[in-house]
Amino acid sequence: MTNAPAVLLAGHPRAPLLAAIGGCAAAAGYRTAAVGGFVRDLLLGIISQDIDIAVEGDAIACARLLADRLGGAVAKTSRFGTALLMVDNTRIDLATARTESYSRPGALPEVSPGTLADDLWRRDFTVNAIALEIGPGRRGRLLDPTGGREDLAAKIIRILHPGSFRDDPTRMLRAVRLAHRLKFTLDAVTAERLREAVAGRWWQTVGPHRLGRELRLLFSENDLPGLCRSLDAWNLFRPLFAAIPTAAILTALGRVNGAAAMFENGGLAFDRPAVAALVIGGRAGDLLDSGNLAQPWASRLPALRSLLAAPAENHRLAAALRDIPPAVLAYLWIMCQNEEERLRLKPALDSVRHTRPNRGGPANPERTAASPYKEDK
């Protein structure tokens, strides 16, 4: 891990934009810092495309000022003091630095304005509770009140307080996802609190939209088989999805990346979470948010697969595949047992490619709106 974030930032493709944001904001009296996953990845030597900015002051007013000064546009705001700013096709999420409290487990937090340090202490894990100031005179200064850099060096995921999973149970899934992606481990206290949360099925206290959003993040990861094994090792997979991660399911999940490449090379967006949910089955699709257009087809999948496996039924297969969502076609392609089945599926794929380009689902579904409870990827 580098000890020179300012040097790394100087060579980052988003460094000029961050400097412009920090300068314009400071001229208007706002103190700003890049936070969360962007800073975590910077310290790990990873180039992150997501930019999250914490603002001491009114983030919405700051975003509007930045849009005016930088030639961008404010695409989304919320009553929680968050704003989505678009500048030169780059997405920047701004949020008012704040404190949070929870009226009950799983509830949306009650927020009030705070300092950058306050904002870091409300976050999920120490490795996401590091800020990098971007204003003139402070640019490159790290704020790390929770010891996140030490945990990055030790490759540890650590919650900030014992009630973290109870306050926001979506952090249960995030802890497993982040640990798997970074090849980190949970520290002893975090692991014990996670086991307690799993035993209590605390995810049931979270509203469906928030849980669905977290599952979209989960199913957007590249190594889906390995991640699902990790979920199962923590006893999360089976109770959450009402499904068993069989060898067949894990093998099929391993084909998702190939399907994504094929669809995207053909000009179709690929809804990876919806495809993954169809492969997993059980409750996985029902738990995704309302953007999951493929789920109503779940009950028809066995019949479609039977038609696909029967050459004599080509005419019935063609009729059954009319107006089918691309995610369902991707699922069928993944489940094909041989090249003959893929050849029978090809006319439907060609039809979708020619008549419904870019309707496979959001290219980055987890980043579609500024969120009052957004945590770091």
C-alpha positions in Angstrom: 0.0 0.0 0.0 1.3 3.4 -0.9 2.2 6.1 1.7 1.9 8.9 -0.9 -1.8 9.4 -1.8 -1.1 12.9 -3.1 1.5 11.6 -5.5 -0.9 8.9 -6.8 -3.7 11.4 -7.1 -1.5 13.6 -9.3 -1.4 10.8 -11.9 -5.0 9.8 -11.6 -7.2 10.4 -14.7 -9.7 12.2 -12.5 -7.1 14.4 -10.7 -7.8 17.5 -12.8 -11.5 17.2 -12.2 -11.1 16.7 -8.5 -8.8 19.7 -8.3 -11.4 21.8 -10.2 -14.2 20.6 -7.8 -12.1 21.4 -4.8 -11.1 24.8 -6.0 -14.6 25.9 -7.1 -16.1 24.6 -3.8 -13.5 26.3 -1.6 -14.0 29.6 -3.4 -17.7 29.4 -2.3 -16.8 28.4 1.3 -17.2 24.6 1.1 -14.7 22.1 2.4 -14.7 19.0 0.3 -13.0 15.6 0.3 -13.1 12.5 -1.8 -14.3 9.7 0.4 -15.0 5.9 0.7 -14.2 3.5 -2.1 -12.4 6.0 -4.3 -9.9 6.7 -1.5 -9.7 3.0 -0.5 -8.9 2.0 -4.0 -6.4 4.8 -4.5 -4.4 3.6 -1.5 -4.5 0.1 -2.9 -3.3 1.3 -6.3 -6.6 0.7 -8.0 -8.1 3.2 -10.4 -11.8 3.7 -9.4 -14.3 5.2 -11.7 -16.7 6.1 -8.9 -16.2 9.5 -7.3 -17.9 10.3 -4.0 -17.4 13.7 -2.5 -18.4 14.7 1.1 -19.2 18.4 1.5 -19.1 20.4 4.8 -22.2 22.4 4.1 -25.1 22.1 1.6 -24.1 19.5 -0.9 -27.0 20.2 -3.2 -26.2 24.0 -3.4 -22.5 23.0 -3.9 -23.4 20.7 -6.7 -25.5 23.4 -8.5 -22.6 25.8 -8.2 -20.2 23.2 -9.5 -22.5 22.5 -12.4 -22.6 26.2 -13.3 -18.8 26.6 -13.0 -17.7 23.4 -14.6 -20.3 23.1 -17.4 -22.1 20.1 -15.9 -25.6 19.3 -14.8 -27.2 18.2 -11.5 -29.1 15.1 -12.5 -30.6 14.1 -9.2 -31.0 15.4 -5.6 -32.6 14.0 -2.5 -34.1 15.4 0.7 -31.1 13.7 2.5 -28.7 16.3 1.2 -27.3 14.2 -1.7 -26.8 15.2 -5.3 -25.7 13.5 -8.5 -23.5 15.8 -10.6 -22.5 14.9 -14.2 -19.5 16.6 -15.7 -18.1 15.5 -19.1 -19.9 12.2 -18.8 -18.3 11.6 -15.4 -20.6 10.8 -12.5 -19.8 12.5 -9.2 -22.0 11.8 -6.1 -21.9 14.6 -3.6 -23.3 14.3 0.0 -23.6 16.7 2.8 -21.2 15.6 5.6 -23.4 14.3 8.3 -24.1 12.3 11.5 -26.6 9.5 11.6 -28.8 7.8 14.1 -31.2 4.8 13.8 -34.6 4.7 15.4 -34.8 1.0 15.0 -32.7 -1.8 13.4 -32.8 -1.7 9.6 -34.5 1.7 9.5 -33.3 4.5 7.3 -31.0 6.7 9.3 -32.0 10.0 10.7 -29.3 12.5 9.6 -28.1 15.9 10.6 -25.3 18.0 9.2 -21.8 17.3 10.5 -18.1 17.6 9.8 -16.0 15.5 7.6 -14.8 13.6 10.7 -18.4 13.0 11.7 -19.1 11.7 8.2 -16.3 9.2 8.4 -17.4 7.8 11.8 -20.9 7.0 10.4 -19.6 4.7 7.7 -19.6 0.9 7.4 -16.0 -0.3 7.6 -12.7 1.4 8.6 -11.3 0.9 5.1 -14.2 3.0 3.7 -13.8 5.6 6.4 -10.8 7.5 4.9 -11.1 10.9 3.3 -8.8 12.7 0.9 -9.2 16.5 0.9 -9.3 18.1 -2.5 -9.5 21.9 -1.7 -6.6 24.3 -2.3 -4.1 24.2 0.5 -5.4 20.9 1.8 -5.3 18.8 -1.4 -3.9 15.4 -0.7 -4.4 15.6 3.1 -5.7 12.3 4.5 -8.3 12.1 7.2 -8.3 8.6 8.9 -9.8 8.8 12.4 -10.8 5.1 12.5 -7.5 3.5 11.5 -8.5 2.5 8.0 -5.0 2.7 6.5 -3.7 0.2 9.1 -6.5 -2.2 8.3 -5.8 -1.8 4.5 -2.2 -2.8 5.2 -3.3 -5.7 7.3 -6.0 -6.7 4.8 -8.8 -6.6 7.4 -12.5 -5.6 7.2 -13.5 -4.1 10.5 -16.8 -2.5 11.5 -16.7 0.9 13.3 -18.9 -0.1 16.3 -20.6 -3.2 17.6 -24.1 -2.3 16.5 -23.1 -1.7 12.9 -24.8 -4.8 11.4 -27.9 -4.2 13.5 -28.3 -0.6 12.4 -27.9 -1.5 8.7 -28.1 -5.2 8.0 -27.2 -4.6 4.3 -23.6 -4.3 5.7 -23.7 -8.0 6.3 -23.7 -8.6 2.5 -21.3 -5.8 1.9 -18.7 -7.2 4.4 -18.7 -10.6 2.6 -18.6 -9.0 -0.8 -15.8 -6.6 -0.1 -13.7 -9.2 1.8 -14.1 -11.6 -1.2 -13.2 -9.0 -3.8 -10.2 -7.6 -2.0 -9.1 -10.9 -0.6 -9.3 -9.5 2.9 -10.5 -11.2 6.1 -12.9 -10.0 8.8 -11.4 -9.2 12.1 -12.5 -11.3 15.1 -15.1 -8.8 16.4 -16.6 -8.2 13.0 -16.8 -11.9 12.3 -18.5 -12.6 15.6 -21.0 -9.8 15.0 -21.7 -11.1 11.5 -22.4 -14.6 12.8 -24.8 -13.0 15.4 -26.5 -11.1 12.6 -26.8 -14.2 10.4 -28.3 -16.2 13.2 -30.8 -13.5 13.9 -31.7 -13.0 10.2 -31.3 -9.3 10.6 -31.6 -8.7 6.9 -35.4 -9.2 7.4 -35.6 -5.7 9.1 -34.4 -4.0 5.9 -36.9 -2.7 3.3 -37.1 -4.5 -0.1 -35.6 -1.6 -2.1 -32.5 -1.3 0.0 -32.0 -5.1 0.1 -32.6 -5.3 -3.7 -30.0 -2.5 -4.3 -27.4 -4.4 -2.2 -28.1 -7.6 -4.1 -27.6 -5.8 -7.4 -24.2 -4.8 -6.1 -23.5 -8.3 -5.0 -24.6 -9.9 -8.3 -22.5 -7.3 -10.2 -19.2 -8.7 -9.0 -17.0 -10.5 -11.4 -16.3 -13.7 -9.5 -19.8 -14.8 -8.8 -19.0 -18.5 -8.1 -16.4 -17.6 -5.5 -18.6 -14.9 -3.9 -21.5 -17.4 -3.6 -19.2 -19.9 -1.9 -18.2 -17.1 0.5 -21.8 -16.3 1.2 -22.5 -20.0 1.9 -19.5 -20.3 4.2 -21.1 -17.5 6.3 -24.4 -19.3 6.2 -26.0 -16.5 4.3 -26.7 -18.0 0.9 -29.3 -20.7 1.7 -31.5 -18.7 4.2 -31.4 -15.6 2.0 -32.2 -17.1 -1.4 -33.9 -20.3 -0.3 -31.6 -22.1 -2.7 -28.6 -24.4 -2.5 -25.3 -23.4 -4.3 -25.0 -26.7 -6.1 -22.1 -27.5 -8.4 -24.4 -26.9 -11.4 -25.4 -23.4 -10.2 -21.8 -22.4 -9.5 -20.7 -23.7 -12.9 -23.5 -21.7 -14.6 -22.5 -18.6 -12.6 -19.0 -19.0 -14.0 -20.4 -18.6 -17.5 -22.0 -15.2 -16.7 -18.8 -13.2 -17.7 -18.8 -14.9 -21.1 -22.4 -14.1 -21.7 -21.8 -10.5 -20.7 -19.0 -10.2 -23.2 -21.1 -11.7 -25.9 -24.1 -9.4 -25.3 -22.1 -6.3 -24.8 -20.0 -6.9 -27.9 -23.2 -7.3 -29.8 -24.4 -3.9 -28.7 -26.7 -5.0 -25.9 -26.6 -3.9 -22.3 -26.3 -6.8 -19.9 -28.2 -7.0 -16.7 -25.8 -9.1 -14.8 -27.8 -9.1 -11.5 -31.0 -10.3 -13.2 -29.1 -13.1 -15.0 -27.4 -14.2 -11.8 -30.7 -14.2 -10.0 -32.2 -16.5 -12.7 -29.3 -18.9 -12.4 -29.5 -19.0 -8.6 -33.3 -19.4 -8.5 -35.2 -19.6 -5.3 -36.0 -16.2 -3.9 -33.0 -14.5 -5.5 -35.0 -12.8 -8.3 -37.9 -11.8 -6.0 -35.4 -10.0 -3.8 -34.1 -7.8 -6.6 -35.6 -4.4 -7.0 -38.5 -3.5 -9.4 -36.0 -3.1 -12.3 -35.7 -6.9 -12.6 -37.7 -7.4 -15.8 -36.7 -11.0 -16.2 -38.2 -12.3 -13.0 -41.8 -12.8 -14.3 -40.3 -15.3 -16.8 -38.7 -17.5 -14.0 -41.6 -19.9 -13.9 -41.3 -20.5 -17.7 -37.6 -21.3 -17.7 -37.9 -25.1 -17.4 -40.3 -25.2 -20.4 -38.0 -23.0 -22.4 -35.0 -25.1 -21.6 -36.9 -28.3 -22.7 -37.8 -26.7 -26.0 -34.2 -25.6 -26.5 -33.0 -29.2 -26.0 -35.5 -30.6 -28.5 -34.6 -30.0 -32.2 -38.0 -31.1 -33.3 -39.6 -28.2 -31.4 -37.7 -25.4 -33.3 -41.0 -23.8 -34.5 -42.4 -23.8 -30.9 -39.1 -22.5 -29.6 -39.1 -19.6 -32.0 -42.7 -18.6 -31.0 -41.8 -18.9 -27.3 -38.8 -16.6 -27.6 -40.7 -13.7 -29.1 -40.4 -10.5 -27.1 -38.3 -12.2 -24.5 -36.1 -10.0 -22.2 -32.4 -10.1 -23.0 -31.6 -11.3 -19.5 -33.7 -14.4 -20.1 -31.9 -15.1 -23.4 -28.6 -14.7 -21.6 -29.8 -17.2 -19.0 -30.7 -19.7 -21.7 -27.4 -19.2 -23.5 -25.6 -19.9 -20.2 -27.6 -23.1 -19.6 -27.1 -24.5 -23.1 -25.6 -27.9 -22.9 -23.9 -28.0 -26.4 -23.3 -26.0 -29.5 -26.5 -27.3 -31.2 -28.6 -25.7 -28.5 -26.7 -22.4 -28.9 -27.3 -22.5 -32.7 -31.1 -22.9 -32.0 -30.9 -19.9 -29.7 -29.0 -17.7 -32.2 -32.0 -16.4 -34.2 -33.6 -15.1 -31.1 -30.3 -13.4 -30.1 -30.0 -11.9 -33.5 -33.5 -10.6 -33.4 -33.0 -8.9 -30.0 -29.7 -7.4 -31.3 -31.4 -5.9 -34.4 -34.7 -4.8 -32.9 -34.0 -3.8 -29.3 -30.4 -2.5 -28.9 -29.4 -1.4 -25.5 -32.4 -2.7 -23.7 -30.9 -5.4 -21.7 -30.9 -3.5 -18.4 -28.9 -0.6 -16.9 -25.2 -0.9 -17.7 -24.3 -0.1 -14.1 -27.6 -0.6 -12.3 -26.2 0.1 -8.8 -25.3 3.6 -9.8 -28.6 4.9 -11.2 -29.5 7.5 -8.6 -28.2 9.5 -5.7 -29.1 7.6 -2.6 -29.6 8.8 0.9 -28.2 5.6 2.3 -25.6 4.8 -0.3 -22.5 3.1 1.1 -19.3 2.3 -0.6 -18.8 -0.3 -3.3 
